[in-house]
Amino acid sequence: MSEPETIVIKADVREVREARDFVGLVFGAWGLTDYVARTVVSELATNAVVHGSEDGDTVIVRAYRKDDGIPVVEAWDRSDDLPVIKAVNYGIESGRGLLLLQGLVRRWGTRPLNEGGKVVWAEIEPVRA
């Protein structure tokens, strides 16, 4: 596994852009296209901010490559509540992000943190830029 690249953002939806730009820079340094990774980290970071954080919290976003070269992006938040893919409701404007994420990534999941909270991670198919 490569050494993780890390950014800490405020738990504020306006900060999600920082996470997206960060992942774009990391994937660019790896020589990989970044459009899927940017979309995925936007969903992960937004969910961490909206559903996993309280005012004054921070969200940790990391990107690294596994030993087999597969890039991974992840978001850490303080909530123990696991993300749930909901049935599609076309009458509302939100709630489909994890369904979109599932279609874009190789696989995704969660893991609890010893100090409380969780990490939601996603493996991205590596595509050379």
RAJO-V832185 format. One line per field, one symbol per residue. ss: DSSP state (H for helix, E for strand, L for the rest). phi: phi as a letter, one per 30 degrees, with the letter a starting at -180 (. if undefined). A space follows every 50 residues. Layout:
ss: ???
phi: ???
This chain:
ss: LLLLEEEEEELLHHHHHHHHHHHHHHHHHLLELLHHHHHHHHHHHHHHHH HHLLLLLEEEEEEEELLLLLEEEEEEELLLLLLLLLLLLLLLLLLLHHHH HHHHLLEEEEEELLLLLEEEEEEELLLEL
phi: .dddcbbccddbeddeeddddededdddddicdcdddddddddddddddd ccbbeidbbccbbacdediddbcbbcbcdddddbdcddbddbcbjcdddd eedccdababbdcedjjaccbbccddbdd
